[in-house]
Each structure stands twice: as C-alpha cells, then as structure tokens.
Amino acid sequence: MHIRDDKSSKGLHHRTARPRQPTDLATPEAELSKLPYTNCRTRILNLKHLPDIPTGKDVSDEQYREIFQRYLDAKRHSSSFHANASDNSVRDEANKNAGLEESQLLRSAIQSLTTGIAPPVAFPTETVYGLGADATNGASIAGIFAAKGRPGDNPLIVHVSSVAHLEKCLGGTETDSAIPKVYRELIDQFWPGPLTILVPVPEDGKGVKFAPNVHPGQKTIGFRLPKSPYARFLIAVADRPIAAPSANSSGKPSPTTALHVKEDLDGKINFILDGGECKVGVESTVVDGLHDPPLILRPGGLSKRDLREWGIKQGNIWQHVQNGWEYKTGVKRKREAVTDTVHPATKTSKAAHNDSDGANVYDSPTIQTPNNEHSDLELESDISAAPRAPGMKYKHYAPSGRMFLFEAPSRCSIEARTKAVYDKLGELLNARKPEPNRAHGSPKKLEDEVPTHHLTIGILTSVSWPELAGLQEEWHQLYPAWSDASAPRHLSGHGPAHYSLSKPADVEGLPAKDVQLYGIPLGKDSESIAQNLFAALRTCDALSCEWIFVEAPSSGDASTEQDNEEFETVLERMRKAASEITKV
C-alpha cells in the first residue's frame, strides 16, 4: 500500500504487505502494528536553527504556534528577498534554498503527525528521544509498534504541551478540572519534567477519544508534560496529544542522541528532529496516585526521595509513596468491591508475579477514593496480562553483546570487586564460546579460524572500579601465555580507553583470539551515570563487544542521599539490560 510516491522518491514510504492467515481475527491496528514502513528516506532535521523557544512552565500553546508561524513567514520572506535581488550569488541561492527546505521539512514532519497515514516522528525530550504519533489515531499508533517491533500489549505514554492541553484531552475546563485531585499539586510542582501520571481513560463524550492501542487492556493512560522546549513546541504546533515511547528498536538501549535513533530506525521513519543530547538520560518516573499509598511503577528521572520530601512539606499523600517494582518480593493487591476505603497492599512471593528480569508486578485493587474522583481500576494478577506502565513486563535497554552486571555492597573492598571481574573473565574464556544476549540474538559471528579475530570486551566503570577494572594490570597473572600488543591508550585522544592483548599460538583451554578491552567511564555521580549509561551500551554495540562488564553503583557509594535514590533508578535500568548478575 503506497502512502505517497513522487518522482524524486523524497518521502517515499510504504508498508510491505503480508498475507493474512484465514484464521486471523486481529484488528486492523493490530495487523498494521506488524507491518513497518519501509524505504523511508530518513532525515535528521536540526532544531537549533529555530528562533529561541521560551522554556517557562507558563508558556501557552498559542505562543508556540505563533513562534512557528513567524518562523515560516521569515523563511518565505527571506526566500522572496533573495529571489528578487539582482546580484544574487550562487552561495546566496544555496543558503536561501537550504533555509526554505529546512522550514518546509519541519512543516512536513509536523503535518505527518496529523495526517494519520505517515510514519511516526522522532523528537527530543529531556529524558530520551521519543517516537511520536497522534494518540487519537489507531493506525498512526500502529506505526509506532511496527517501527520499534514493540509488543502490542505494552502501553504508551501520551505527551502534552501544557496542563491546559491535558485538561482539554480529559474534557476539563478552567473552572472544572478533569485532572484527578491527587495529581494537581504534584504536577504544579514537577511539571514540566520527567514525571508521568496514570489517569483514568476519559469516559465517552468527554475529552478526546484515545486510540485503544495507546492503552491496551488498561483503564488508565500515562500522561507527561516534557521539559524540553522542542518537545512542547512540536506538540503544541501539531495540536495533538502525542503518544511516544523511546525512539529505538524495542528492547535496545534508549536513544539519547539523534544519531542513536538513526542507528535503529533508519529507513523506517522519515523524520528525526535533532535537539541535541538528552540531559537526563533515563526515562520518566511513572507514578500511580490512584492508590493509597501512591506507587512508583517505573523509576526514572524524578526520585522517590524528591516525591516524599515534597509530600512531607505539603502534608499530602505523596510523603508515603512506595516502589511499585521489586526484584525479589512483590505486592499482591486483592480486588475488592468499590467502597470509600483504599485497601492497602499485601505482600506475596508468588513466582507467577516475576517478570522476565525477576521483577515483580503489582496487582491493583478496584478502588474509589473518599472523594469519589477515580474510576474503577483493575490489573490482572497473571503476568500474561498487559503491563500498567512501560518497563513493567518486558526486557529493556539490552545491548547486542552479553552484559554482566557486578553488584557489590559499599563495604566491599576494591580488590574483592575487581577479583569478581577477573574470575568471571576466566570462566568465560575457558568456556571458549561467548554467548549472545538472548534479548537480541547473536552479535557478529565469531570466526575462530581467523587468527587476527578480536575478542572484544567492553568495561563500564562508575564509582569504584579502576580503568578497565584493572584487567590490564592483572592479565599476565591470569593468563601468562598472552602478551601485550599495546599499552593502554585512548582512541583519537578521547573516547573509550583501549587495551589490546594477543596470543599467537593456541594454548590448551584458551581461545585462539586476540583480546581487545574497551573501557568506558560512566561517571562518579548519579546524574552522570544516568546520562551516559544508554550511550555507553550503544558504544559497546558499535565496537561489536561480545561481552560487557558493568559496575553497578551501590547505595553506600553515593555521596549524597539524592545520589542514593537516583542510583536506584540507574540500577533498575542496568538489571533489565543484564544477561547475568554477579553478587560480590
């Protein structure tokens, strides 16, 4: 099915049809979600050429639209001026055409969000890059699932440009808010920012009608007001609620630059809007305030400590917020009749509640608060049910190579921490054949018969490990048959530290391969580690690392209580990416 086809092939994109089975009873949107657009001419549009976009929380949607209109008018005026100039040079003509094309392409990108028959658009936020489509159009949303290869029961977060925009979506007004009361002070404090709130799906006839595949199997939708002025600008000009997960192939590390997006989605989408590197580096915190106590369903850029401290100052329910995700024991919430009572959580260690990473999923009761403001909510207790928030069910953030996460308590010595790395390396080398990360299949095939093949290992250090986890210093004690091929150095004076070892002759029990070690420092504080983690995992993919050793920060390593809370968020991401976790 051709969506658009012009003689120059610019913007060409189509879905490759697949025959339906006679017994296929899937909805059209479900079928489309399996058929990604192909042959797209993926272009990166630099948003830095836009005029200064205001960043204040009180900037209105109309202001953003006026800025866009002035920008288009200025480009048209500039084009007309150059066309009428008698001494128009070749350079002037090129600049004129480039500026006009930029504005036309940006307008095309925004229009593709509103037509319903175009691929989704990648855009920057302060957390990670998002892959956006009109949240009211099921066919457009299906394009997100298709481009990412995302499971159809994984809900999407809807992004709005302002609180007024959210009210409009929910059917509220200035005098009669449709936003649940439990969230009103919360979003006034933390929006715009990395916070997603779960809100009941609007009843028929109220607000906008959201596509069912935005909230598959759920009676709630997650909403967020991003802090990035580029994101708010885009959403306001499109005048649509924009559903957007991270703009990557499903399960891969989330993208924090436009180039990361292109690596995964080149040829599957038309436009990547480049706003520079994301400042936060991990996704938003997802909270469920419809239960007492409120739950954090996905940790993210806003910490539990932030929420609790603010809740204490305000004397509200958020001082009691709890984690709604765990790795050992979960919380089972019994379904009860609708009453004026909020039923507390009850603990369970039932194995059926473990997800693929060992994380437990919370069951939610059917509740109604004393203010009678919330809808009837339910979460199936079976893990086969749809997750309530992104990241609750499926493996995420995994690199192509096999990732080993090393967790140690703060009291653990450096020697003990690095010895665990040496021991694991020896175990893997003796096993001879590296195993792929099951999340994405095999990395590049290892050709054992080629003597010059490199066994490539990435080493991600944070608060305690020395460079390359000290492997270059201990290597000869572990494997005396190996010899140095080069001293530790940095590629082109910057980037990963690189150490090379070679073994020219086969030695019993060891693979006949050279070994390349690449060290990537994540930083010493929570902010740096969060910002650099996904980019570092993608660097390991680019280096074709078969094995990736990652140092997990521990709570005792934190220099401040804030770091302690934010280390928890980073650790959750690391665990989801890991193939194996070693407790030191």
Order of alpha helices (4+ residues) and beta strands (2+ residues): beta-beta-alpha-beta-beta-alpha-alpha-beta-beta-alpha-beta-alpha-alpha-beta-beta-alpha-beta-alpha-beta-beta-beta-alpha-beta-beta-beta-beta-beta-beta-alpha-beta-alpha-beta-beta-beta-beta-alpha-beta-alpha-beta
